[in-house]
């Protein structure tokens, strides 16, 4: 099946209309919020958080917090 290539703006507008219609505005917005960029520098934060810790130490800390 060959279809014409629509401009991306048209595809986006159609997709948004369909999501609003099928999910409702609130749930469509919740869906879109999954794709926000976020903030901070996760790589640096992770490196700082786990610096000088072995995998066993990290697992042990997780297990302690779950109890």
N, CA, C and O atoms as CSV, one atom per row, in Angstrom:
chain,resi,resn,atom,element,x,y,z
A,1,UNK,N,N,0.841,-1.174,0.000
A,1,UNK,CA,C,0.000,0.000,0.000
A,1,UNK,C,C,0.886,1.237,0.000
A,1,UNK,O,O,1.681,1.437,0.919
A,2,UNK,N,N,0.755,2.043,-1.001
A,2,UNK,CA,C,1.544,3.267,-1.117
A,2,UNK,C,C,0.655,4.449,-0.756
A,2,UNK,O,O,-0.451,4.596,-1.276
A,3,UNK,N,N,1.154,5.280,0.134
A,3,UNK,CA,C,0.412,6.482,0.510
A,3,UNK,C,C,1.297,7.688,0.307
A,3,UNK,O,O,2.522,7.584,0.267
A,4,UNK,N,N,0.656,8.836,0.178
A,4,UNK,CA,C,1.413,10.075,0.048
A,4,UNK,C,C,2.063,10.412,1.381
A,4,UNK,O,O,1.492,10.171,2.445
A,5,UNK,N,N,3.262,10.969,1.308
A,5,UNK,CA,C,3.959,11.405,2.517
A,5,UNK,C,C,3.387,12.744,2.942
A,5,UNK,O,O,3.477,13.726,2.205
A,6,UNK,N,N,2.803,12.785,4.121
A,6,UNK,CA,C,2.274,14.033,4.659
A,6,UNK,C,C,3.393,14.782,5.366
A,6,UNK,O,O,4.344,14.169,5.851
A,7,UNK,N,N,3.286,16.098,5.427
A,7,UNK,CA,C,4.254,16.852,6.227
A,7,UNK,C,C,4.126,16.443,7.703
A,7,UNK,O,O,3.032,16.112,8.158
A,8,UNK,N,N,5.218,16.465,8.437
A,8,UNK,CA,C,5.199,16.052,9.838
A,8,UNK,C,C,4.222,16.860,10.676
A,8,UNK,O,O,3.609,16.316,11.595
A,9,UNK,N,N,4.064,18.130,10.386
A,9,UNK,CA,C,3.128,18.948,11.161
A,9,UNK,C,C,1.711,18.401,11.036
A,9,UNK,O,O,0.965,18.382,12.015
A,10,UNK,N,N,1.339,17.960,9.847
A,10,UNK,CA,C,0.004,17.373,9.646
A,10,UNK,C,C,-0.141,16.059,10.410
A,10,UNK,O,O,-1.173,15.800,11.029
A,11,UNK,N,N,0.896,15.241,10.360
A,11,UNK,CA,C,0.864,13.967,11.079
A,11,UNK,C,C,0.729,14.219,12.574
A,11,UNK,O,O,-0.071,13.566,13.246
A,12,UNK,N,N,1.506,15.162,13.097
A,12,UNK,CA,C,1.443,15.480,14.527
A,12,UNK,C,C,0.063,15.984,14.924
A,12,UNK,O,O,-0.483,15.566,15.945
A,13,UNK,N,N,-0.499,16.872,14.127
A,13,UNK,CA,C,-1.821,17.414,14.439
A,13,UNK,C,C,-2.882,16.314,14.418
A,13,UNK,O,O,-3.746,16.262,15.293
A,14,UNK,N,N,-2.815,15.448,13.430
A,14,UNK,CA,C,-3.775,14.346,13.337
A,14,UNK,C,C,-3.615,13.394,14.520
A,14,UNK,O,O,-4.605,12.946,15.098
A,15,UNK,N,N,-2.382,13.090,14.876
A,15,UNK,CA,C,-2.130,12.185,16.001
A,15,UNK,C,C,-2.656,12.773,17.305
A,15,UNK,O,O,-3.245,12.056,18.114
A,16,UNK,N,N,-2.449,14.062,17.513
A,16,UNK,CA,C,-2.934,14.716,18.731
A,16,UNK,C,C,-4.455,14.679,18.783
A,16,UNK,O,O,-5.034,14.380,19.828
A,17,UNK,N,N,-5.103,14.980,17.666
A,17,UNK,CA,C,-6.573,14.919,17.625
A,17,UNK,C,C,-7.070,13.512,17.962
A,17,UNK,O,O,-8.020,13.351,18.728
A,18,UNK,N,N,-6.422,12.496,17.385
A,18,UNK,CA,C,-6.828,11.112,17.649
A,18,UNK,C,C,-6.630,10.728,19.119
A,18,UNK,O,O,-7.480,10.068,19.717
A,19,UNK,N,N,-5.507,11.146,19.686
A,19,UNK,CA,C,-5.272,10.843,21.099
A,19,UNK,C,C,-6.305,11.515,21.985
A,19,UNK,O,O,-6.831,10.891,22.907
A,20,UNK,N,N,-6.604,12.788,21.714
A,20,UNK,CA,C,-7.630,13.491,22.497
A,20,UNK,C,C,-8.975,12.776,22.385
A,20,UNK,O,O,-9.685,12.603,23.375
A,21,UNK,N,N,-9.311,12.363,21.160
A,21,UNK,CA,C,-10.601,11.713,20.928
A,21,UNK,C,C,-10.670,10.358,21.637
A,21,UNK,O,O,-11.674,10.042,22.275
A,22,UNK,N,N,-9.616,9.567,21.526
A,22,UNK,CA,C,-9.632,8.205,22.058
A,22,UNK,C,C,-9.340,8.132,23.557
A,22,UNK,O,O,-9.916,7.304,24.263
A,23,UNK,N,N,-8.449,8.996,24.040
A,23,UNK,CA,C,-8.040,8.922,25.444
A,23,UNK,C,C,-8.675,9.986,26.325
A,23,UNK,O,O,-8.732,9.840,27.545
A,24,UNK,N,N,-9.149,11.051,25.706
A,24,UNK,CA,C,-9.585,12.213,26.474
A,24,UNK,C,C,-8.388,13.130,26.696
A,24,UNK,O,O,-7.237,12.701,26.613
A,25,UNK,N,N,-8.675,14.387,26.976
A,25,UNK,CA,C,-7.602,15.378,27.097
A,25,UNK,C,C,-6.647,15.026,28.242
A,25,UNK,O,O,-5.429,15.057,28.065
A,26,UNK,N,N,-7.193,14.693,29.406
A,26,UNK,CA,C,-6.347,14.441,30.579
A,26,UNK,C,C,-5.380,13.292,30.334
A,26,UNK,O,O,-4.184,13.426,30.594
A,27,UNK,N,N,-5.877,12.174,29.842
A,27,UNK,CA,C,-4.995,11.025,29.612
A,27,UNK,C,C,-4.045,11.258,28.445
A,27,UNK,O,O,-2.928,10.740,28.452
A,28,UNK,N,N,-4.463,12.024,27.444
A,28,UNK,CA,C,-3.558,12.355,26.344
A,28,UNK,C,C,-2.397,13.200,26.868
A,28,UNK,O,O,-1.244,12.976,26.499
A,29,UNK,N,N,-2.705,14.168,27.725
A,29,UNK,CA,C,-1.643,15.000,28.307
A,29,UNK,C,C,-0.715,14.143,29.165
A,29,UNK,O,O,0.503,14.320,29.125
A,30,UNK,N,N,-1.275,13.224,29.934
A,30,UNK,CA,C,-0.441,12.314,30.734
A,30,UNK,C,C,0.488,11.502,29.832
A,30,UNK,O,O,1.649,11.271,30.171
A,31,UNK,N,N,-0.030,11.073,28.686
A,31,UNK,CA,C,0.781,10.336,27.721
A,31,UNK,C,C,1.936,11.204,27.223
A,31,UNK,O,O,3.079,10.749,27.177
A,32,UNK,N,N,1.639,12.459,26.849
A,32,UNK,CA,C,2.676,13.358,26.331
A,32,UNK,C,C,3.744,13.660,27.376
A,32,UNK,O,O,4.914,13.823,27.031
A,33,UNK,N,N,3.361,13.737,28.634
A,33,UNK,CA,C,4.315,14.091,29.687
A,33,UNK,C,C,5.404,13.043,29.866
A,33,UNK,O,O,6.440,13.330,30.466
A,34,UNK,N,N,5.192,11.842,29.360
A,34,UNK,CA,C,6.233,10.813,29.427
A,34,UNK,C,C,7.470,11.202,28.642
A,34,UNK,O,O,8.568,10.723,28.924
A,35,UNK,N,N,7.296,12.061,27.666
A,35,UNK,CA,C,8.368,12.341,26.719
A,35,UNK,C,C,9.044,13.681,26.947
A,35,UNK,O,O,9.692,14.209,26.044
A,36,UNK,N,N,8.901,14.243,28.155
A,36,UNK,CA,C,9.589,15.497,28.430
A,36,UNK,C,C,11.068,15.221,28.624
A,36,UNK,O,O,11.466,14.111,28.976
A,37,UNK,N,N,11.858,16.220,28.397
A,37,UNK,CA,C,13.306,16.082,28.453
A,37,UNK,C,C,13.812,15.859,29.872
A,37,UNK,O,O,14.806,15.162,30.077
A,38,UNK,N,N,13.143,16.440,30.836
A,38,UNK,CA,C,13.624,16.328,32.205
A,38,UNK,C,C,14.658,17.402,32.499
A,38,UNK,O,O,14.758,18.396,31.780
A,39,UNK,N,N,15.420,17.194,33.555
A,39,UNK,CA,C,16.406,18.196,33.938
A,39,UNK,C,C,17.557,17.507,34.656
A,39,UNK,O,O,17.472,16.332,35.011
A,40,UNK,N,N,18.619,18.248,34.860
A,40,UNK,CA,C,19.769,17.724,35.587
A,40,UNK,C,C,20.701,16.928,34.695
A,40,UNK,O,O,20.501,16.819,33.485
A,41,UNK,N,N,21.719,16.380,35.323
A,41,UNK,CA,C,22.719,15.582,34.625
A,41,UNK,C,C,22.764,14.211,35.301
A,41,UNK,O,O,23.530,13.994,36.240
A,42,UNK,N,N,21.940,13.301,34.814
A,42,UNK,CA,C,21.810,11.990,35.449
A,42,UNK,C,C,23.143,11.249,35.491
A,42,UNK,O,O,23.438,10.574,36.477
A,43,UNK,N,N,23.942,11.361,34.451
A,43,UNK,CA,C,25.207,10.634,34.409
A,43,UNK,C,C,26.122,11.072,35.543
A,43,UNK,O,O,26.715,10.233,36.221
A,44,UNK,N,N,26.243,12.381,35.757
A,44,UNK,CA,C,27.086,12.887,36.846
A,44,UNK,C,C,26.494,12.506,38.200
A,44,UNK,O,O,27.220,12.077,39.097
A,45,UNK,N,N,25.185,12.660,38.349
A,45,UNK,CA,C,24.544,12.308,39.621
A,45,UNK,C,C,24.744,10.830,39.946
A,45,UNK,O,O,25.026,10.480,41.092
A,46,UNK,N,N,24.601,9.972,38.958
A,46,UNK,CA,C,24.796,8.533,39.156
A,46,UNK,C,C,26.242,8.239,39.541
A,46,UNK,O,O,26.500,7.457,40.455
A,47,UNK,N,N,27.190,8.875,38.834
A,47,UNK,CA,C,28.601,8.660,39.151
A,47,UNK,C,C,28.920,9.114,40.572
A,47,UNK,O,O,29.649,8.432,41.293
A,48,UNK,N,N,28.376,10.265,40.979
A,48,UNK,CA,C,28.600,10.765,42.343
A,48,UNK,C,C,27.956,9.843,43.378
A,48,UNK,O,O,28.546,9.563,44.421
A,49,UNK,N,N,26.758,9.381,43.085
A,49,UNK,CA,C,26.009,8.553,44.024
A,49,UNK,C,C,26.677,7.199,44.260
A,49,UNK,O,O,26.712,6.703,45.386
A,50,UNK,N,N,27.198,6.616,43.203
A,50,UNK,CA,C,27.751,5.266,43.301
A,50,UNK,C,C,29.276,5.220,43.262
A,50,UNK,O,O,29.857,4.150,43.081
A,51,UNK,N,N,29.923,6.359,43.429
A,51,UNK,CA,C,31.385,6.403,43.389
A,51,UNK,C,C,31.960,5.500,44.478
A,51,UNK,O,O,31.500,5.511,45.620
A,52,UNK,N,N,32.952,4.737,44.112
A,52,UNK,CA,C,33.685,3.882,45.052
A,52,UNK,C,C,32.813,2.828,45.733
A,52,UNK,O,O,33.158,2.366,46.821
A,53,UNK,N,N,31.700,2.439,45.126
A,53,UNK,CA,C,30.858,1.385,45.689
A,53,UNK,C,C,30.855,0.193,44.736
A,53,UNK,O,O,30.772,0.346,43.518
A,54,UNK,N,N,30.948,-0.981,45.320
A,54,UNK,CA,C,30.875,-2.196,44.505
A,54,UNK,C,C,29.410,-2.524,44.230
A,54,UNK,O,O,28.509,-1.979,44.867
A,55,UNK,N,N,29.193,-3.405,43.289
A,55,UNK,CA,C,27.834,-3.843,42.980
A,55,UNK,C,C,27.198,-4.504,44.202
A,55,UNK,O,O,26.016,-4.298,44.477
A,56,UNK,N,N,27.975,-5.290,44.927
A,56,UNK,CA,C,27.451,-5.943,46.132
A,56,UNK,C,C,26.997,-4.919,47.171
A,56,UNK,O,O,25.972,-5.115,47.824
A,57,UNK,N,N,27.747,-3.837,47.328
A,57,UNK,CA,C,27.362,-2.792,48.281
A,57,UNK,C,C,26.064,-2.114,47.857
A,57,UNK,O,O,25.197,-1.840,48.687
A,58,UNK,N,N,25.940,-1.850,46.579
A,58,UNK,CA,C,24.728,-1.203,46.060
A,58,UNK,C,C,23.520,-2.111,46.267
A,58,UNK,O,O,22.469,-1.656,46.717
A,59,UNK,N,N,23.667,-3.386,45.939
A,59,UNK,CA,C,22.572,-4.347,46.115
A,59,UNK,C,C,22.194,-4.443,47.589
A,59,UNK,O,O,21.010,-4.489,47.920
A,60,UNK,N,N,23.174,-4.473,48.464
A,60,UNK,CA,C,22.917,-4.550,49.902
A,60,UNK,C,C,22.118,-3.337,50.382
A,60,UNK,O,O,21.188,-3.483,51.175
A,61,UNK,N,N,22.473,-2.142,49.907
A,61,UNK,CA,C,21.736,-0.927,50.279
A,61,UNK,C,C,20.287,-0.981,49.787
A,61,UNK,O,O,19.369,-0.572,50.498
A,62,UNK,N,N,20.093,-1.480,48.586
A,62,UNK,CA,C,18.729,-1.608,48.043
A,62,UNK,C,C,17.915,-2.558,48.909
A,62,UNK,O,O,16.770,-2.266,49.254
A,63,UNK,N,N,18.502,-3.683,49.255
A,63,UNK,CA,C,17.789,-4.671,50.075
A,63,UNK,C,C,17.435,-4.114,51.448
A,63,UNK,O,O,16.353,-4.401,51.960
A,64,UNK,N,N,18.313,-3.328,52.054
A,64,UNK,CA,C,18.035,-2.716,53.357
A,64,UNK,C,C,16.855,-1.753,53.268
A,64,UNK,O,O,16.015,-1.713,54.166
A,65,UNK,N,N,16.792,-0.978,52.187
A,65,UNK,CA,C,15.708,0.006,52.034
A,65,UNK,C,C,14.360,-0.657,51.774
A,65,UNK,O,O,13.317,-0.079,52.078
A,66,UNK,N,N,14.374,-1.832,51.231
A,66,UNK,CA,C,13.119,-2.534,50.926
A,66,UNK,C,C,12.473,-3.137,52.167
A,66,UNK,O,O,11.286,-3.466,52.152
A,67,UNK,N,N,13.239,-3.282,53.233
A,67,UNK,CA,C,12.716,-3.912,54.457
A,67,UNK,C,C,11.985,-2.928,55.317
A,67,UNK,O,O,11.483,-3.291,56.381
